[in-house]
Amino acid sequence: MKWGKDKTEAGTGRIVPLSQRAVAALSFWSTHFPNRKPEHYVFPAERYGAGGDEFSPKAYHVDPSKPIGSIKEAWEAARLRAARILKGETEETDANRETDPKEAIAPLACRFHDLRHTAVSRMLNAGIPIAKVAKIVGWSASTMVLMAKRYGHFALNDLRDAVESISGGKIEAGSPVFSPVSKGNAEAKRPN
């Protein structure tokens, strides 16, 4: 997916590879736009309002050549949908509760940026080099150094494995490295 204008020069115009799951979701989404072209926006500009016998919200005048103006309402609806899914409930179940506001399901406590943070953390925890992650998310070289600490969450076992990596393997004969436990090395004279 080609990224448009970003906050940074490193992020603007980059190509972002998508997982198979993301491609499947976007492929389904694109079926709502049968005349879609590759240069069209994934989330197009649209106007919306309420109408009909049930006075339900409707989108109209969709223009895929222009980007969506705001994702606030879509994000709020997604947070509520996620909360229902996590509680194992449907929209109908929640609609029956709306008579008592105390029983209504609250939207999931999640900011949009939390998704980016989670993705970066998961890639780093999976062993993806930080330079690759930086390229995907559009960090400049200087930002990559700053973000390494913020996004690099390491379990104690990960740190232990890193330290163990330097003690592996045999010490070759004639090596300037002396094993502290080798009886032969304990008796040998070591250079200063």
FENJOZI-V962883 format. One record per pair of residues at least 4 apart in sequence whose C-alpha atoms are under 6 Angstrom apart, sorted by the first residue. I is the first residue (numbers start at 0). J is the second residue. D is the distance in Angstrom with one decimal. If there is no record, write none. Layout:
# FENJOZI-V962883
i:I j:J d:D
i:I j:J d:D
This chain:
# FENJOZI-V962883
i:0 j:14 d:5.6
i:0 j:15 d:5.1
i:1 j:13 d:5.9
i:1 j:14 d:4.4
i:2 j:12 d:5.0
i:2 j:13 d:5.4
i:3 j:11 d:5.7
i:3 j:12 d:5.1
i:4 j:11 d:4.8
i:5 j:10 d:5.4
i:5 j:11 d:4.6
i:9 j:137 d:5.3
i:9 j:139 d:5.4
i:10 j:137 d:3.8
i:15 j:135 d:5.7
i:17 j:21 d:5.9
i:22 j:26 d:5.9
i:39 j:63 d:5.2
i:39 j:64 d:5.1
i:40 j:63 d:5.5
i:40 j:66 d:5.8
i:42 j:67 d:5.7
i:43 j:62 d:5.8
i:43 j:63 d:4.4
i:43 j:65 d:5.8
i:43 j:66 d:4.7
i:43 j:67 d:4.8
i:44 j:61 d:5.8
i:44 j:62 d:5.3
i:44 j:65 d:5.4
i:44 j:66 d:5.0
i:44 j:67 d:3.9
i:45 j:60 d:5.6
i:45 j:61 d:4.3
i:46 j:58 d:5.8
i:46 j:59 d:5.4
i:46 j:60 d:5.8
i:47 j:57 d:5.5
i:47 j:58 d:4.2
i:47 j:59 d:5.7
i:48 j:56 d:5.4
i:48 j:57 d:5.5
i:49 j:54 d:5.3
i:49 j:55 d:5.0
i:49 j:56 d:4.1
i:49 j:57 d:5.7
i:50 j:54 d:4.3
i:50 j:55 d:5.6
i:70 j:74 d:5.9
i:78 j:106 d:5.0
i:78 j:107 d:4.9
i:79 j:106 d:4.0
i:82 j:106 d:5.6
i:82 j:107 d:4.9
i:83 j:88 d:5.0
i:84 j:88 d:5.9
i:96 j:102 d:5.9
i:96 j:103 d:5.6
i:97 j:103 d:5.8
i:120 j:150 d:5.5
i:122 j:127 d:5.5
i:123 j:127 d:5.2
i:129 j:133 d:6.0
i:133 j:137 d:5.7
i:133 j:138 d:4.9
i:138 j:142 d:5.6
i:138 j:143 d:5.7
i:142 j:146 d:6.0
i:146 j:150 d:5.9
i:147 j:151 d:5.5
i:153 j:157 d:6.0
